[in-house]
Amino acid sequence: MEVKCPHCSSRFNLPDALAKPGVRLRCSVCKTVFPFALEHEEALPGEDELPDMQVRSSGGHRKLWLAVAFILACLGGGAYWYFGVRQVETPPTEQELAKKVELLTMRNVRQYYVDNEKVGKVFVIEGRVVNEFPQPKELIAVEAAIYDKDKKPLATKTQLAGTQLSLFQLQVLSEKEMESFLNNKVEILSNNTNVRHGGEVPFMVLFYAPPEGVAEFGVKIVDVKDIPAPEK
């Protein structure tokens, strides 16, 4: 059910199961507390219409919000529904991304094939990312691609750095086991957080049963995070 704040006219979605008389609601935009009333049903859109997901900010600008979430809290013996919204994030431009990763470099990058007893051939790309920024970085991600002789991409894959498999593991583990190892959160958080100036992070990207005609490969750094400032 759509609920409209009587003070600022912001609109939110309230699950029908929770739309009961006596429930008090708090608007996450203007913080007004108001009781739920059946007249809110009048604000519902028609069956063929999409609900209005725009809210007005304090500055008067209108923004498009992606999702509406709610958290139940008890205050003074009464139930309040808090509505939160998350703004759509705009992907960085190529120039912004280049600036973001400009002092991250790669070394010892190489590719090779491995014969795996469960999935056949595996195309392996591995190397190390070096942090040349003066400040620590974390959660570095790379994107690898394989191309045919005409430089047409055959497959592309993004991987968080921080893990590598041994040759023996590449030969005997299943695809699921190898992917689980490469995406192991403990290993990634151990090796790919608080990477100080001059520090290195290993990476490995695997292409299982690659198509015939792989002639070239490429790898680039596509993301990195700043270390959050400590809370005071």
Beta strands, then each sheet from edge to edge (+ up, - down):
strand 1: 2-4
strand 2: 11-13
strand 3: 24-26
strand 4: 33-35
strand 5: 54-56
strand 6: 62-75
strand 7: 78-87
strand 8: 104-116
strand 9: 120-131
strand 10: 137-147
strand 11: 153-160
strand 12: 200-208
strand 13: 216-226
sheet 1: 1+ 2-
sheet 2: 4+ 3- 7- 6+ 5-
sheet 3: 8+ 9- 12+
sheet 4: 11+ 10- 13+
end
